[in-house]
């Protein structure tokens, strides 16, 4: 898969997971990995970028004697998920076009 497409999809997958409930890094990796492979070295820059962009906020809570950083989706993050749905219909039209044009030359 093209790296730029995957990057955009990972952003939305992370937002979708956090939209269900506030979460922390390891749990986000487990939840997102159900549909697309993601590692810590990939996740944390995504979280940082989404937070810097206003799509996520953070807070810390104690868990087993240690502070754990949790991520919460913001209104802007929810808007980004909605934008993805709108863009998806355009991607479907492009896919249909490519499939039709590509099949003519095979």
N, C-alpha and C positions, 0 to 999 in steps of 0.2 A: 504494500500500500504506500502511496506517496506520503512522504514525511509531513508535508504541510497539511494534507487532508487529515492524517492521523492526529496531528497536533490539535487541530480545531475540534475534532471529534472527542479527543481526550478531555479537553476543557469542558465540553458540554456534559460528558459522562460524569466528571467529577462534580459539576454543579448539580446534576440530577440526583446523585447519591446524597449530597449534602442537603438538597431540597427535601428529601424524605425526612431527615433528622440531622441535627448537628452531629458532627463526627470528627475523628482524629485520624492522623496519617495512616497508621497500620490498618485500621478498619476500612478506610477509603480504598486502600490498595486491594484488600480482600473483596470488597463490594464491586469495584470496577473490573477486577480481573475475571469476573464471571463472563464478561462480554468482550474484553480487549485487554491484552497483556500490558501491564504497567509495573514499573519498578520504583523504588524509593527515589532513585536518582532522577527519574522522570517526574514523579508526583510533586516533590517539594518545590521545584521551580514553577510548576503549574499553579500550585497553591499560592506561592508568593506573587506571581503575576496577577492571578485573579483577585487577591487581596489588594494589591496596589491599584488595580483597575476599579476597585469599589464593588466587586461582585461578591466578596466574602468579607466577613469580619471574624475576629478571633477572641477567644477568652481562654483562661486556664482554670483547671479544676484539679484537685488532688485525687490521685488514684494510686492505691497501694503505697502511700507515703511519698509519691513523686507527683510533680505537677505535669499535667497532660494538656497539650494545646488542642483546643477544639475549634472547629470552623463552622460558621453559621452563614447561610446564604442571605444576601441582602435583596432589596427590591430590584436593584440593578441586575443582580445575578439571575433572579427569576425572569426579568425582562430578556436577558440573554438566552435563556432556554426557550422562551416564546419566539424570539427572533430565529432561533434554529429551526423551529417547526415551520415558520414561514419560508425560510431558505430551502428547506427540504423539498418542498413542492417544486421549486425551481430546479433543484438537482435531479428530481425525477424526470422533469421535462427534458433536461440535457441528456440524461441517461437514455431515455427513449429515442431521442434524436441520434445519439451515437450508435445505439443498437440498430436502428433502421439503416443508417448510412453505412455502417460497418458491414452489415450483412449483405449489402448490394455488391460489394467488391470481393466477397469470399467465393 
